[in-house]
Amino acid sequence: MYEELKAEIKEIIEITKECPAELQQRCFEILLDNYLQKFRATKNVQTVPVQIEDKADEIVVENNEASTSASDITENDFHVKVRRFFQTNNISVNDLNRIYYKENGQLLPYYESMHSTKMSECQLRLTLLTAFEAGFANGEFVVNGENVRKRCQELKCYDSPNFATNFKNNAALFDNWVDKYDKNTDYILSVEGKKQLAQTLIKIIAEY
């Protein structure tokens, strides 16, 4: 029986290796949990799952490619200001775990698309999400446009000729906007910006 279980776990690890590095641990946990549920249903043995989990831990340690420091986010990961923001906008941490995970003290995204065909809308959403991700631990939603530019390029939604104009057209979202886009300015989300951020989070969560 043990050899059969050991072989199954090794197969799960091989599948896990095909995932991106930042998702490998999460993938392993999901596949293992699914297997354990089936195992309990068919074998009806209470002591075996503990043994499986122990052996799984050993195998994950031996296979560094499948081992990461990624984990789910919890309410305690967020600054009290951010938690108040969640309460005001009816956003739950459980829902956020659908689009974010935590690694080495950083809030990192699972999402790979802004789910819009409009470049300007994609840029706006990335601006707001970048401010959120930067301020989750200190409660300050601040964003630098050059970080947004880089993320737009990474997600294939960079509209170079209109990049600065898109910021200007949404100047009301920032408390410290002055006349024109400045790559050296860290823009602070206004009350309206935070409202738009909440709507953006809810839209992206709904897609996952």
Sine and cosine of phi, psi and omega as CSV:
sin_phi,cos_phi,sin_psi,cos_psi,sin_omega,cos_omega
0.00,0.00,-0.69,0.73,-0.03,-1.00
-0.88,0.47,-0.67,0.74,-0.01,-1.00
-0.88,0.47,-0.61,0.79,0.03,-1.00
-0.89,0.45,-0.69,0.73,-0.01,-1.00
-0.93,0.37,-0.66,0.75,0.01,-1.00
-0.87,0.49,-0.65,0.76,0.01,-1.00
-0.90,0.43,-0.63,0.77,0.01,-1.00
-0.90,0.44,-0.67,0.74,0.00,-1.00
-0.91,0.42,-0.65,0.76,0.04,-1.00
-0.88,0.47,-0.61,0.79,0.02,-1.00
-0.91,0.41,-0.62,0.78,0.04,-1.00
-0.88,0.47,-0.66,0.75,0.00,-1.00
-0.90,0.44,-0.64,0.77,0.02,-1.00
-0.89,0.45,-0.63,0.78,0.04,-1.00
-0.91,0.41,-0.66,0.75,-0.03,-1.00
-0.87,0.50,-0.60,0.80,-0.03,-1.00
-0.88,0.47,-0.36,0.93,-0.01,-1.00
-0.99,0.17,-0.20,0.98,0.01,-1.00
-0.99,0.11,0.34,-0.94,0.13,-0.99
-0.84,0.55,0.52,-0.86,-0.10,-0.99
-0.82,0.58,-0.64,0.77,-0.08,-1.00
-0.95,0.30,-0.22,0.98,-0.03,-1.00
-0.96,-0.30,-0.06,1.00,-0.14,-0.99
-0.88,0.47,-0.70,0.71,-0.03,-1.00
-0.91,0.42,-0.68,0.73,0.01,-1.00
-0.88,0.48,-0.68,0.74,0.03,-1.00
-0.88,0.48,-0.70,0.71,0.01,-1.00
-0.86,0.51,-0.70,0.71,-0.04,-1.00
-0.89,0.46,-0.67,0.74,-0.01,-1.00
-0.91,0.42,-0.73,0.68,-0.02,-1.00
-0.91,0.42,-0.65,0.76,0.00,-1.00
-0.92,0.39,-0.67,0.74,0.01,-1.00
-0.88,0.47,-0.66,0.75,0.03,-1.00
-0.89,0.46,-0.67,0.74,0.01,-1.00
-0.91,0.40,-0.67,0.75,-0.01,-1.00
-0.89,0.46,-0.61,0.79,0.03,-1.00
-0.89,0.45,-0.68,0.73,0.04,-1.00
-0.91,0.41,-0.62,0.78,-0.02,-1.00
-0.90,0.44,-0.69,0.72,0.01,-1.00
-0.89,0.47,-0.63,0.78,-0.04,-1.00
-0.93,0.38,-0.60,0.80,-0.06,-1.00
-1.00,0.03,-0.58,0.82,-0.06,-1.00
-0.99,-0.12,-0.42,0.91,-0.02,-1.00
0.79,0.61,0.70,0.71,0.00,-1.00
-0.89,-0.45,0.79,-0.61,-0.10,-1.00
-1.00,0.04,-0.45,0.89,-0.11,-0.99
-1.00,0.04,-0.39,0.92,-0.09,-1.00
-0.91,0.42,-0.66,0.75,-0.03,-1.00
-0.82,0.57,-0.59,0.81,0.03,-1.00
-0.89,0.45,-0.67,0.74,0.02,-1.00
-0.90,0.43,-0.64,0.77,0.00,-1.00
-0.89,0.45,-0.71,0.70,-0.04,-1.00
-0.90,0.44,-0.61,0.79,0.04,-1.00
-0.89,0.47,-0.73,0.69,-0.01,-1.00
-0.91,0.40,-0.59,0.81,0.02,-1.00
-0.88,0.48,-0.66,0.75,0.02,-1.00
-0.88,0.48,-0.65,0.76,0.00,-1.00
-0.89,0.46,-0.67,0.74,-0.05,-1.00
-0.93,0.36,-0.63,0.78,0.01,-1.00
-0.89,0.45,-0.64,0.77,0.03,-1.00
-0.90,0.44,-0.62,0.78,-0.02,-1.00
-0.95,0.32,-0.44,0.90,-0.02,-1.00
-0.95,-0.31,1.00,-0.01,-0.10,-1.00
-0.89,0.47,-0.45,0.89,-0.03,-1.00
-0.91,0.42,-0.45,0.89,-0.03,-1.00
-0.99,-0.14,0.07,1.00,-0.06,-1.00
-0.93,-0.37,0.84,-0.54,0.04,-1.00
-0.71,-0.71,0.12,-0.99,0.03,-1.00
-0.99,-0.16,0.29,0.96,-0.01,-1.00
-0.95,0.31,0.54,-0.84,0.03,-1.00
-0.40,-0.92,0.24,-0.97,0.08,-1.00
-0.92,0.39,0.44,-0.90,0.08,-1.00
-1.00,0.01,0.47,-0.88,0.03,-1.00
-0.81,-0.58,0.21,-0.98,-0.01,-1.00
-0.87,0.50,-0.57,0.82,-0.02,-1.00
-0.93,0.36,-0.24,0.97,0.04,-1.00
-0.96,0.29,-0.30,0.95,-0.12,-0.99
-0.98,-0.22,0.57,-0.82,0.08,-1.00
-0.88,0.47,0.46,-0.89,-0.03,-1.00
-0.85,0.53,-0.55,0.84,0.04,-1.00
-0.90,0.43,-0.61,0.79,0.00,-1.00
-0.95,0.32,-0.62,0.78,0.04,-1.00
-0.89,0.46,-0.62,0.79,0.06,-1.00
-0.91,0.41,-0.62,0.79,0.07,-1.00
-0.87,0.50,-0.67,0.74,0.04,-1.00
-0.88,0.48,-0.74,0.67,-0.04,-1.00
-0.87,0.49,-0.68,0.73,-0.02,-1.00
-0.89,0.46,-0.56,0.83,-0.10,-0.99
-0.95,-0.33,0.21,0.98,0.06,-1.00
0.82,0.57,0.73,0.68,0.05,-1.00
-0.94,-0.33,0.79,-0.61,-0.03,-1.00
-0.98,-0.21,0.50,-0.87,0.04,-1.00
-0.91,0.42,-0.55,0.83,0.04,-1.00
-0.87,0.50,-0.65,0.76,0.04,-1.00
-0.91,0.41,-0.64,0.77,-0.01,-1.00
-0.89,0.46,-0.49,0.87,0.02,-1.00
-0.92,0.40,-0.19,0.98,0.07,-1.00
-0.98,0.22,-0.39,0.92,-0.06,-1.00
-0.84,-0.55,-0.09,1.00,-0.01,-1.00
-0.69,-0.73,0.42,-0.91,0.20,-0.98
-0.63,-0.78,0.24,-0.97,-0.04,-1.00
-0.93,-0.36,0.70,-0.72,0.05,-1.00
-0.52,-0.86,0.82,-0.57,0.02,-1.00
0.78,0.62,0.66,0.75,0.06,-1.00
0.98,0.18,0.09,1.00,-0.01,-1.00
-0.94,-0.35,0.51,-0.86,0.10,-0.99
-1.00,-0.07,0.91,-0.41,-0.10,-0.99
-0.88,-0.48,0.55,-0.83,-0.10,-1.00
-1.00,0.02,0.57,-0.82,0.24,-0.97
-1.00,0.06,-0.53,0.85,-0.11,-0.99
-0.88,0.47,0.53,-0.85,0.00,-1.00
-0.78,-0.63,0.16,0.99,-0.01,-1.00
-0.46,-0.89,0.47,-0.89,0.06,-1.00
-1.00,-0.06,0.02,1.00,0.08,-1.00
0.79,0.61,0.76,0.65,0.10,-1.00
-0.48,-0.88,0.54,-0.84,0.03,-1.00
-1.00,-0.04,-0.11,0.99,0.00,-1.00
-1.00,-0.07,0.85,-0.52,-0.01,-1.00
-0.85,0.52,-0.67,0.75,-0.04,-1.00
-0.90,0.44,-0.62,0.78,0.01,-1.00
-0.94,0.33,-0.64,0.77,0.06,-1.00
-0.87,0.49,-0.69,0.72,0.01,-1.00
-0.89,0.46,-0.69,0.73,0.01,-1.00
-0.88,0.48,-0.72,0.69,-0.01,-1.00
-0.89,0.45,-0.67,0.74,0.02,-1.00
-0.91,0.42,-0.58,0.82,0.04,-1.00
-0.88,0.48,-0.74,0.68,-0.03,-1.00
-0.93,0.37,-0.68,0.73,0.00,-1.00
-0.92,0.39,-0.59,0.81,0.02,-1.00
-0.91,0.41,-0.62,0.78,0.07,-1.00
-0.90,0.44,-0.66,0.75,0.01,-1.00
-0.89,0.45,-0.72,0.70,-0.06,-1.00
-0.92,0.38,-0.52,0.86,0.01,-1.00
-0.97,0.22,-0.43,0.90,-0.11,-0.99
-0.94,-0.34,0.18,0.98,-0.09,-1.00
-0.88,0.47,-0.51,0.86,-0.08,-1.00
-0.99,-0.11,-0.35,0.94,-0.02,-1.00
-0.91,-0.41,-0.07,1.00,0.10,-1.00
0.98,0.17,0.08,1.00,-0.02,-1.00
-0.94,-0.34,0.89,-0.45,-0.02,-1.00
-1.00,0.01,1.00,-0.06,-0.08,-1.00
-0.79,-0.62,0.62,-0.79,-0.05,-1.00
-0.60,-0.80,0.65,-0.76,0.11,-0.99
-0.99,-0.16,0.74,-0.68,-0.08,-1.00
-0.87,0.49,-0.51,0.86,-0.02,-1.00
-0.94,0.34,-0.48,0.88,0.13,-0.99
-0.93,0.38,-0.61,0.79,0.06,-1.00
-0.91,0.41,-0.67,0.75,0.02,-1.00
-0.84,0.55,-0.72,0.69,0.00,-1.00
-0.88,0.47,-0.66,0.75,-0.02,-1.00
-0.94,0.34,-0.59,0.81,0.07,-1.00
-0.88,0.47,-0.65,0.76,0.03,-1.00
-0.90,0.43,-0.66,0.76,-0.01,-1.00
-0.91,0.41,-0.60,0.80,-0.04,-1.00
-1.00,-0.07,0.20,0.98,0.09,-1.00
0.86,0.50,0.65,0.76,0.04,-1.00
-0.71,-0.70,0.60,0.80,-0.05,-1.00
-1.00,-0.05,0.89,-0.47,0.03,-1.00
-0.96,-0.29,1.00,0.06,-0.14,-0.99
-0.82,0.57,-0.75,0.66,-0.06,-1.00
-0.89,0.45,-0.46,0.89,-0.11,-0.99
-0.93,-0.37,0.17,0.99,-0.08,-1.00
-0.85,0.52,-0.81,0.59,-0.01,-1.00
-0.91,0.41,-0.60,0.80,0.00,-1.00
-0.89,0.46,-0.61,0.79,0.03,-1.00
-0.88,0.47,-0.60,0.80,0.08,-1.00
-0.91,0.42,-0.73,0.69,-0.03,-1.00
-0.88,0.47,-0.63,0.77,-0.01,-1.00
-0.92,0.39,-0.31,0.95,0.00,-1.00
-0.89,-0.46,0.54,0.84,-0.06,-1.00
-0.85,0.52,-0.47,0.88,-0.03,-1.00
-0.91,0.41,-0.24,0.97,-0.02,-1.00
-0.99,0.14,-0.11,0.99,-0.07,-1.00
-0.82,-0.57,0.66,-0.75,0.01,-1.00
-0.96,0.26,-0.46,0.89,-0.14,-0.99
-0.89,-0.46,0.52,0.86,0.06,-1.00
-0.95,0.31,0.71,-0.70,0.01,-1.00
-0.73,-0.68,0.97,-0.24,0.16,-0.99
0.89,0.46,-0.88,0.48,-0.09,-1.00
-0.57,-0.82,0.23,-0.97,-0.03,-1.00
-0.90,0.43,0.70,-0.71,0.02,-1.00
-0.77,-0.64,0.89,-0.45,-0.06,-1.00
-0.91,0.41,-0.29,0.96,-0.02,-1.00
-1.00,-0.07,-0.04,1.00,-0.03,-1.00
-1.00,-0.06,0.69,-0.72,0.15,-0.99
-1.00,-0.09,0.94,-0.35,-0.10,-0.99
-0.99,0.13,0.72,-0.69,-0.03,-1.00
-0.99,-0.17,0.79,-0.61,0.00,-1.00
-0.91,0.41,0.71,-0.71,0.08,-1.00
-0.99,0.12,-0.02,-1.00,0.09,-1.00
-0.85,0.53,-0.69,0.72,0.03,-1.00
-0.91,0.42,-0.61,0.79,0.03,-1.00
-0.88,0.47,-0.63,0.77,0.01,-1.00
-0.94,0.35,-0.56,0.83,0.08,-1.00
-0.90,0.44,-0.70,0.72,0.02,-1.00
-0.91,0.42,-0.58,0.81,0.05,-1.00
-0.88,0.47,-0.72,0.70,0.01,-1.00
-0.86,0.51,-0.69,0.72,0.01,-1.00
-0.90,0.44,-0.62,0.79,0.01,-1.00
-0.92,0.39,-0.70,0.71,0.04,-1.00
-0.85,0.53,-0.71,0.70,-0.02,-1.00
-0.90,0.44,-0.64,0.77,0.02,-1.00
-0.91,0.41,-0.69,0.72,-0.03,-1.00
-0.93,0.37,-0.65,0.76,0.05,-1.00
-0.85,0.52,-0.67,0.74,-0.04,-1.00
-0.89,0.46,-0.39,0.92,-0.01,-1.00
-0.99,0.13,-0.17,0.98,-0.11,-0.99
-0.87,-0.49,0.00,0.00,0.00,0.00
